[in-house]
Amino acid sequence: MTLTPYLELPARPNTTAPIDARLNEILNGQLKWLTLSYAVPSNLTTSNEVNIRGAAMAAYALAVTTQLQVWDPTLSGVPNYTTAVNKATGIINGISAGHVSTTAGGWGHEFESALWAGICAVAGWLLAGYLSAAQTETLLTMVESEADWRLTQTPRFEYAPDGTDLTPGDTGAEENMWNAYLPAVASVLMPTHPHAEQWLADAVLFWASSYTHRDDLTSGATVNGLALDTLGGYNIAADYTVANHNIAPDPDYMSCISLAGSAAVAFGLAGKAVPAAAFWNFPQVYAALSTPLPAFSGQTIYLPGQPQPSINYPGGNDWGTRRPSHYAHLDQIAAVYSQDGLSERPAGYWERVHLYDLWGMQHRFTDGHLYLNPTEDKYGAREQLAAYHVATGWAARWCGWWGRNRITDDPLV
């Protein structure tokens, strides 16, 4: 069926809002690197996380930075606005056309593909005015296909309800969080689609299952009409930290709770309230980052002041020791959606610490990129990931400025 009639474009009352000077510099520097230096992979059909997710994040960052009026020709060194827009739309068209819903044997319907598709979908939604009708249809076909496939999947839990550790050292928290992303976005982009309510209910289930605590299962609590005692397990430790890749605690995977905010931004851009399930246990997990850890002589993960690097990894890490964009993004979400009430310091304080670290990293170079080498971050799409983080943080700030950071606990399931 033709999907374009179901598309609801972002209801933006205005595209301006006050922006911090340092954040403005970082975003424009990233736009410079993404536009002038980033080489788009030639293959956006074969399943490859670095290629497809990396390209989607690049398009998303360019879409947010141009459409929410951050682009500055002087700061970015990109004098022509359409240069950045054209690069983003080319990526969006390549990713959506390469999806299995359009290309036999293409990427999709797999581990993490809901995240890749969701990021690309929001980028395309923001730039819908620059896509042809056929390109928009291909994008929506990807969204529908991935969201419907996600309906056939179930949440993953590290712990059974009785406390049995089913996958020691390997939480399911971040997987459930990214798997909620695309169904949530699909329900926002196509709210009158026959499956929109199912998609949103699926997102609520995966959100509530993400950073679940053992106590939730016996609390009698509900969120958006979902009874938590019906969930099949939980994913976080008693102190609200998570273990992943056999690292405990693993700060980087605690920070993945910020993906809730990435989805919330889509709701805000559409002028809709985000379901409360997206933020289940967010305040507790966020507070754990600045809470002394008894097992590590009272060390904290968040380091006060403006140290560089600004994150402590008490139990070690496997991605690198200089990843402040993850935490600046998390801080911005916590601040905008008022999830920092349990934190040792307000989210705005931590945001300044982590943005300063990020700003200092970028000022080591002239082309807008951040990382010196893979020792700082070994992820293959590290620059694109950081750009996605900072762009999402800005979009959240924009939503907060325009009063589009509403949360609802209305029953949805």
C-alpha positions as CSV (number, residue, x, y, z in Angstrom):
1,M,0.0,0.0,0.0
2,T,1.1,3.6,-0.4
3,L,2.4,4.9,2.9
4,T,3.0,8.6,2.2
5,P,-0.6,9.6,3.2
6,Y,0.2,8.3,6.7
7,L,3.2,10.6,7.1
8,E,2.8,13.4,9.7
9,L,5.5,16.0,9.3
10,P,7.3,17.6,12.3
11,A,5.1,20.4,13.8
12,R,7.8,23.0,14.4
13,P,6.4,26.4,15.5
14,N,9.8,28.0,15.0
15,T,13.3,26.6,14.4
16,T,15.2,29.0,16.7
17,A,16.1,28.7,20.3
18,P,19.0,29.9,22.5
19,I,22.1,27.8,22.1
20,D,25.2,27.7,24.4
21,A,28.2,29.1,22.6
22,R,30.4,26.0,23.3
23,L,27.6,23.6,22.0
24,N,27.2,25.8,19.0
25,E,30.9,25.5,18.2
26,I,30.9,21.7,18.7
27,L,27.9,21.2,16.4
28,N,29.3,23.4,13.7
29,G,32.7,21.7,13.9
30,Q,31.0,18.3,13.5
31,L,28.9,19.6,10.6
32,K,32.2,20.7,8.9
33,W,33.8,17.2,9.3
34,L,30.6,15.4,8.3
35,T,30.1,17.6,5.2
36,L,33.7,18.0,4.0
37,S,35.7,15.0,5.3
38,Y,33.4,12.1,6.1
39,A,33.4,9.6,3.3
40,V,30.0,7.9,2.9
41,P,30.4,4.1,2.5
42,S,29.8,2.9,-1.1
43,N,27.9,-0.1,0.2
44,L,24.7,0.7,2.2
45,T,23.0,-2.6,1.3
46,T,25.1,-5.3,2.9
47,S,24.6,-5.5,6.7
48,N,27.4,-3.7,8.4
49,E,27.0,-1.7,11.6
50,V,29.8,0.7,11.1
51,N,28.7,1.5,7.6
52,I,24.9,1.7,8.0
53,R,24.6,3.0,11.6
54,G,27.5,5.3,11.0
55,A,26.0,6.8,7.9
56,A,22.6,7.1,9.6
57,M,24.1,9.0,12.5
58,A,25.9,11.3,10.1
59,A,22.7,12.1,8.3
60,Y,20.8,12.6,11.5
61,A,23.4,15.1,12.9
62,L,23.3,17.0,9.6
63,A,19.5,17.0,9.6
64,V,19.3,18.3,13.1
65,T,22.0,20.9,12.7
66,T,20.6,22.3,9.5
67,Q,16.9,22.1,10.3
68,L,17.1,23.5,13.8
69,Q,19.1,26.4,12.6
70,V,22.5,25.7,14.1
71,W,24.4,25.8,10.9
72,D,26.7,28.8,10.8
73,P,28.8,29.4,7.6
74,T,31.6,31.0,9.5
75,L,31.9,28.6,12.4
76,S,31.4,25.5,10.2
77,G,33.5,26.6,7.2
78,V,30.6,25.3,5.0
79,P,29.4,28.3,3.2
80,N,26.6,26.6,1.3
81,Y,23.7,25.2,3.4
82,T,22.6,22.9,0.6
83,T,25.9,21.1,0.6
84,A,25.2,19.6,4.0
85,V,21.5,19.0,3.2
86,N,22.4,17.2,0.0
87,K,24.9,15.0,1.7
88,A,22.3,14.0,4.3
89,T,19.6,13.2,1.8
90,G,21.9,11.2,-0.3
91,I,22.7,9.0,2.8
92,I,19.1,8.7,3.8
93,N,18.1,7.6,0.3
94,G,21.0,5.1,0.2
95,I,20.2,3.5,3.5
96,S,16.4,3.2,3.0
97,A,16.9,1.8,-0.6
98,G,19.4,-0.7,0.8
99,H,17.0,-2.1,3.3
100,V,15.6,-5.6,2.8
101,S,12.1,-4.1,2.3
102,T,13.3,-2.7,-1.0
103,T,16.4,-4.7,-1.9
104,A,16.4,-8.5,-1.7
105,G,19.3,-9.5,0.5
106,G,19.6,-6.0,1.9
107,W,20.3,-5.1,5.5
108,G,17.6,-5.2,8.2
109,H,15.4,-7.4,10.4
110,E,18.4,-8.2,12.5
111,F,20.3,-7.5,15.7
112,E,20.3,-3.6,16.3
113,S,18.7,-2.8,12.9
114,A,15.8,-1.1,14.7
115,L,18.2,1.5,15.9
116,W,19.8,2.0,12.5
117,A,16.4,2.4,10.8
118,G,15.1,4.7,13.6
119,I,18.0,7.1,13.3
120,C,17.7,7.2,9.5
121,A,13.9,7.6,9.8
122,V,14.1,10.7,12.0
123,A,16.8,12.2,9.7
124,G,14.5,11.7,6.7
125,W,11.5,13.0,8.6
126,L,13.4,16.3,9.3
127,L,14.5,16.5,5.7
128,A,11.2,15.3,4.2
129,G,10.9,18.6,2.2
130,Y,14.1,17.7,0.3
131,L,13.0,14.1,-0.6
132,S,11.0,13.2,-3.7
133,A,7.7,11.4,-3.2
134,A,9.3,8.1,-4.3
135,Q,12.2,8.6,-1.9
136,T,9.8,9.3,1.0
137,E,7.8,6.2,0.1
138,T,11.0,4.1,0.2
139,L,11.9,5.6,3.6
140,L,8.5,4.8,5.0
141,T,8.6,1.3,3.6
142,M,11.8,0.7,5.6
143,V,10.1,2.1,8.7
144,E,7.0,0.0,8.3
145,S,8.9,-3.2,7.5
146,E,11.3,-2.8,10.4
147,A,8.6,-1.9,12.9
148,D,6.4,-4.8,11.9
149,W,9.3,-7.2,12.2
150,R,10.1,-5.9,15.6
151,L,6.5,-6.9,16.7
152,T,7.7,-10.5,16.3
153,Q,10.5,-10.1,18.8
154,T,10.6,-10.2,22.6
155,P,12.6,-8.3,25.2
156,R,15.8,-9.8,26.6
157,F,16.6,-10.0,30.3
158,E,19.9,-10.8,32.0
159,Y,18.1,-12.0,35.2
160,A,15.1,-14.3,35.6
161,P,12.5,-13.1,38.0
162,D,14.0,-15.4,40.8
163,G,17.4,-13.7,40.4
164,T,19.1,-16.4,38.3
165,D,21.7,-14.7,36.1
166,L,20.9,-16.0,32.6
167,T,23.7,-14.2,30.8
168,P,26.4,-13.3,33.3
169,G,28.1,-10.1,32.6
170,D,25.8,-9.3,29.7
171,T,22.8,-7.0,30.3
172,G,19.9,-6.8,27.9
173,A,19.2,-3.2,29.0
174,E,20.7,-1.4,26.0
175,E,19.3,-4.0,23.5
176,N,15.8,-3.4,24.7
177,M,16.3,0.3,24.6
178,W,17.5,0.4,21.0
179,N,14.8,-2.1,20.0
180,A,12.1,0.3,21.3
181,Y,13.5,3.2,19.2
182,L,12.1,2.3,15.7
183,P,8.6,1.2,16.8
184,A,8.3,4.5,18.8
185,V,9.5,6.6,15.9
186,A,7.2,4.7,13.5
187,S,4.2,5.5,15.6
188,V,5.2,9.2,15.5
189,L,5.9,9.4,11.8
190,M,2.8,7.5,10.8
191,P,0.2,8.0,13.6
192,T,-2.8,7.0,11.5
193,H,-1.2,3.8,10.1
194,P,-3.2,0.7,11.0
195,H,-0.3,-0.7,13.1
196,A,0.6,2.6,14.9
197,E,-1.0,1.6,18.2
198,Q,0.7,-1.8,18.1
199,W,4.1,-0.1,17.4
200,L,3.7,2.2,20.3
201,A,2.6,-0.6,22.7
202,D,5.7,-2.5,21.5
203,A,7.9,0.4,22.3
204,V,6.4,0.7,25.8
205,L,7.1,-2.9,26.4
206,F,10.7,-2.7,25.3
207,W,11.3,0.6,27.2
208,A,9.8,-0.8,30.4
209,S,11.9,-4.0,30.0
210,S,15.2,-2.1,29.4
211,Y,16.6,-0.9,32.8
212,T,14.3,-3.0,34.9
213,H,15.2,-3.6,38.6
214,R,14.3,-6.7,40.5
215,D,12.1,-4.7,42.9
216,D,9.9,-3.6,39.9
217,L,8.6,-7.1,39.5
218,T,7.0,-7.1,43.0
219,S,6.2,-3.4,43.3
220,G,2.7,-3.6,41.8
221,A,3.7,-0.7,39.6
222,T,2.3,0.1,36.2
223,V,3.6,2.4,33.5
224,N,1.5,3.5,30.6
225,G,-0.9,0.7,31.6
226,L,1.7,-2.0,31.5
227,A,2.0,-4.0,34.7
228,L,5.6,-4.5,35.5
229,D,5.0,-7.8,37.3
230,T,4.2,-9.3,33.9
231,L,7.7,-8.7,32.6
232,G,9.9,-11.8,32.2
233,G,12.9,-10.6,34.1
234,Y,15.1,-7.6,34.9
235,N,18.4,-6.2,33.7
236,I,20.2,-4.1,36.3
237,A,21.9,-4.7,39.6
238,A,20.6,-3.8,43.0
239,D,22.6,-0.5,42.9
240,Y,21.1,0.5,39.5
241,T,24.4,-0.2,37.7
242,V,24.7,-2.6,34.7
243,A,27.2,-5.1,33.7
244,N,28.1,-5.7,30.1
245,H,31.0,-7.4,28.2
246,N,31.9,-8.8,31.6
247,I,32.6,-5.3,33.0
248,A,30.8,-4.3,36.2
249,P,29.8,-1.6,36.4
250,D,29.9,-0.6,32.7
251,P,29.4,3.1,32.5
252,D,29.0,3.2,28.7
253,Y,26.1,0.8,28.9
254,M,24.5,2.7,31.7
255,S,24.7,5.8,29.5
256,C,22.6,3.9,26.8
257,I,19.5,4.8,28.8
258,S,19.8,8.1,27.0
259,L,18.3,6.4,23.9
260,A,15.0,7.0,25.7
261,G,15.7,10.7,25.1
262,S,16.5,10.2,21.5
263,A,13.0,8.7,21.0
264,A,11.5,11.4,23.2
265,V,12.9,14.1,20.8
266,A,10.9,12.6,18.0
267,F,7.7,12.9,20.1
268,G,8.7,16.5,21.0
269,L,9.3,17.5,17.4
270,A,5.8,16.2,16.6
271,G,4.3,18.1,19.5
272,K,3.4,14.9,21.3
273,A,4.0,13.8,24.9
274,V,6.5,10.9,25.2
275,P,5.3,7.8,27.2
276,A,6.7,7.6,30.7
277,A,7.9,4.1,30.0
278,A,10.8,5.6,28.1
279,F,12.2,6.9,31.3
280,W,11.6,4.0,33.6
281,N,14.3,4.0,36.3
282,F,16.2,6.8,34.5
283,P,16.6,8.9,37.6
284,Q,18.1,5.9,39.6
285,V,20.5,4.9,36.8
286,Y,21.6,8.5,36.2
287,A,22.2,9.0,40.0
288,A,24.3,5.9,40.1
289,L,26.9,7.6,37.9
290,S,27.7,10.1,40.6
291,T,27.2,7.8,43.6
292,P,30.3,6.4,45.4
293,L,30.8,2.7,44.7
294,P,31.6,0.7,47.8
295,A,33.3,-2.1,45.8
296,F,35.7,0.4,44.4
297,S,36.7,2.3,47.6
298,G,34.0,4.9,47.1
299,Q,35.1,5.9,43.6
300,T,32.5,7.6,41.3
301,I,32.0,7.3,37.6
302,Y,31.3,10.9,37.1
303,L,34.3,13.1,38.0
304,P,33.5,16.6,39.3
305,G,35.3,19.7,38.2
306,Q,36.4,19.9,34.6
307,P,38.9,17.0,34.3
308,Q,40.0,15.6,30.9
309,P,39.1,12.8,30.6
310,S,35.9,13.4,32.6
311,I,34.7,9.8,33.1
312,N,36.1,7.2,35.5
313,Y,35.8,3.5,34.6
314,P,36.3,1.7,38.0
315,G,35.8,-1.8,36.5
316,G,37.6,-1.1,33.2
317,N,36.2,-0.5,29.8
318,D,36.5,-2.0,26.3
319,W,35.6,0.9,24.0
320,G,38.1,3.6,25.1
321,T,38.6,6.1,27.9
322,R,37.6,9.4,26.2
323,R,33.9,9.2,25.3
324,P,32.4,12.4,26.8
325,S,29.8,12.7,24.0
326,H,27.9,9.8,25.5
327,Y,27.6,11.5,28.8
328,A,26.9,15.1,27.6
329,H,24.0,13.6,25.6
330,L,22.8,11.7,28.7
331,D,23.1,14.9,30.8
332,Q,21.1,17.0,28.3
333,I,18.3,14.4,28.3
334,A,18.3,14.2,32.1
335,A,18.1,18.0,32.3
336,V,15.4,18.6,29.7
337,Y,13.2,15.8,30.9
338,S,13.8,16.4,34.7
339,Q,15.3,13.0,35.4
340,D,18.2,14.3,37.6
341,G,16.3,14.7,40.9
342,L,18.4,11.9,42.6
343,S,21.7,12.9,41.1
344,E,24.5,14.2,43.4
345,R,24.6,17.3,41.3
346,P,22.1,18.7,38.7
347,A,22.4,17.4,35.2
348,G,23.2,20.9,33.9
349,Y,26.4,20.8,36.0
350,W,27.5,17.5,34.6
351,E,26.6,18.7,31.1
352,R,29.0,21.6,31.3
353,V,31.8,19.2,32.5
354,H,31.3,16.8,29.6
355,L,30.8,19.5,26.9
356,Y,34.0,21.2,28.1
357,D,35.8,17.9,27.7
358,L,34.3,17.4,24.2
359,W,35.1,21.0,23.2
360,G,38.7,20.5,24.3
361,M,39.0,17.4,22.2
362,Q,37.7,19.1,19.1
363,H,40.0,22.1,19.5
364,R,43.0,19.9,19.0
365,F,42.2,19.8,15.3
366,T,41.0,22.2,12.6
367,D,38.6,20.0,10.6
368,G,36.0,19.6,13.2
369,H,36.7,16.0,14.2
370,L,37.2,14.8,17.8
371,Y,39.3,11.8,18.3
372,L,43.1,11.5,18.2
373,N,43.2,7.7,17.8
374,P,41.3,4.5,18.6
375,T,42.8,4.5,22.1
376,E,40.3,7.2,22.9
377,D,37.4,5.4,21.3
378,K,37.9,2.3,19.1
379,Y,34.4,2.2,17.7
380,G,34.6,2.4,13.9
381,A,32.0,5.1,13.6
382,R,33.2,7.1,16.6
383,E,33.0,10.5,15.0
384,Q,29.5,9.9,13.6
385,L,28.3,8.6,17.0
386,A,29.6,11.7,18.8
387,A,27.9,13.9,16.2
388,Y,24.6,12.0,16.8
389,H,24.9,12.4,20.5
390,V,25.5,16.1,20.4
391,A,22.8,16.7,17.8
392,T,20.3,14.8,19.8
393,G,21.2,16.7,22.9
394,W,20.7,20.0,21.1
395,A,17.3,18.7,19.7
396,A,16.3,17.9,23.3
397,R,17.2,21.4,24.4
398,W,15.2,22.8,21.5
399,C,12.2,20.7,22.6
400,G,12.6,22.0,26.2
401,W,12.7,25.6,25.0
402,W,9.5,25.2,23.1
403,G,7.7,23.3,25.9
404,R,7.8,20.1,23.9
405,N,9.3,17.9,26.7
406,R,6.0,16.6,28.0
407,I,5.8,13.1,29.5
408,T,2.5,11.1,29.8
409,D,1.7,8.1,31.9
410,D,-1.7,7.6,30.2
411,P,-2.5,3.9,29.5
412,L,-1.3,2.9,26.1
413,V,-1.3,-0.8,26.3
